[in-house]
Amino acid sequence: MEYWKECISISADEIGLVLTNEQLEWLAEGVKGGFENYNMDHGHDCIRGESEESKELQKLKAKIEKQRIYIATTQPCRHCSDGTAQDSWGRDCTCRRCNGTGRI
């Protein structure tokens, strides 16, 4: 509310209008109410914004496309099938040739 009072007060001072505190309060209430109803009056509240699900879907589509391009532009690693290999002790470790990606 103080924001609207200050805006109106500054505008009134610029044109030489003297307002009482009560008049300033009434005008600020009216402007605040008008601002709160602006979106409804202009139909902005009817426009669907981008939902969280839609944003998540776009991210997933981008990730899938990136993966598709990666697979199309790389070859499978000939030394491992899934990015894991075995060290000299027979333990699973990350394949050094493909850095654990399974593709070169």
Protein Blocks (a to p, Z undefined) as FASTA:
>chain_A
ZZmmmmmmmmmmmnopacdfklmmmmmmmmmmmmmmmmmmnommmpccddfklmmmmmmm
mmmmmmmmmmmmpccdfkbmnopacdfkopacddfklnonopZZ
